[in-house]
Amino acid sequence: MTDKSSRPLISKPALAKDLNASTRTIDRWARDPHMDFPAPLKINQRVFFYRDEIERWKLSRVRALIKGKPAGEHVEGEAA
């Protein structure tokens, strides 16, 4: 597995902009177990996410939409 210290990070404000969502929405998704949103990482009072985890989450959301699953529902064949 890749060393976590070498994995690219994205800040919460940059992620919010990328997802066209507010930072409060990002916080809500991170707290909601049904969203299966990646866990945040706090560094010096700032919040970051591992970019690869976010990309996997986005892909899982697209797959769920294609299969007609509600938001946050597990899609067959994906790691939980």
RARADA-V498831 format. One line per field, one symbol per residue. phi: phi as a letter, one per 20 degrees, with the letter a starting at -180 (. if undefined). psi: psi as a letter, one per 30 degrees, with the letter a starting at -180 (. if undefined). burial: 1 if it has 24 or more other C-alpha atoms within 12 Angstrom, else 0. A space follows every 10 residues. Layout:
BEGIN
phi: ???
psi: ???
burial: ???
END
This chain:
BEGIN
phi: .ffgfdefdc fgfffgffel cefffggfff eeffflfgff ceclmddccf gfffffffff ffffffemef gnefdgndff
psi: lkkfffkklk leeeeeeegh lleeeeeeef fjfffhkkkl kkjhglklkk eeeeeeeeee eeeeeefgkl kfkkkkfkk.
burial: 0000000011 1100100000 0000011011 0000111111 0000000111 1011001001 1000000000 1101000000
END
